[in-house]
Amino acid sequence: MPTHKSCEKRLRQEKKRAARNHYVKNTIKTLSKQLEKDIPFEEKEEILRKVYSSLDKAAKRKVIHKRTASRRKARLAAYFNKVTAKQKKK
């Protein structure tokens, strides 16, 4: 246990930040998984926009690194393009 008041405050802050970061990361994971479901093209496009927005915000707030956000966006875009190309062929 901390002996100084400033250390106690720091612990409280770290708990809040950890909870917030955990929520943001889980939201990104959930949205990414929803993109893989068998849903119409328009819904996938909307989910992709939400994922992009969440990744950009997380990077801006330093929840994840900006290059990590960029890499994930690139991989999601590649997957989205591959899936939509298959749908267009049908």
N, C-alpha and C positions, 0 to 999 in steps of 0.2 A: 504494500500500500504506500502511496506517496505521502511524504511528510510535509510538503509545501503546498500552499493553496494553489499556486500556479500549476503545479503538477497535477493536482486534482482536476483543475479546469481543463488542462490538456487532455486528460483521460476522457472527460465528458465529450470534448470536441472530437476526439478520435473515434469514439463510439458512434456519434452522429454521422460523421463523414463515412465511416465504414459501412453503416447501414444504407446511406444514400448511394454510395458507389455500388454496393451489392444490388440494390434495386435497379440501377441504371444498366448494369451488366446483364442482369437477368432479363430485363425488358428487351435488350438487343438480341439476346439468344432466342427468346420466345418469338420475336418478330422474324428472325432469320429462319426459324423452323417452320413458321407459318407459310413462308414463301415456297417451301417444298411441297405443300399440300396440293391436292388436285382440285384447284379452284379456277374460276374464269380468269382470263387475261387481264381484265380491268381491275379486278381485286388484287391480283399479283402486282400490278403496276402501282397501285395505291400503297400496298404493304412495302414495296421497294422504296418508295418515297419516304415512308415513315422510318424505315431502317436507316436510310441515308441521313435523315435529319437527326435521328438519335445518335448515330455514330459521330456526326459532326459536333453535336452538342457535347457529347462525352469527351471528345478530343479537346474541345475548347475549354472545358472545365477540368481538364487534366485527369479524368477518370481513367482514360486509356491514352496511349501515346498516339500522336497524330499519324505516324506511319502505320501503326496498327489499324487505325480507322481507315486509312487509305487502302491498305491491303485487303481488308475485309470488304470494302465497297467494290474493289476491282473483282474479287472472287464472286461476290453476289451478282455483279453485272454480267460476268461471263456465264454464270449458271442461268441467269434470267434469259440472256440472249440464246443460249443453247436450247432451253425449254421452249421458248416462244418460236424458235425456228422449227422445232418439231411440230408444234401445234399448227403452224401456218402450212406445213406440207400436207397435213391431213385434209 
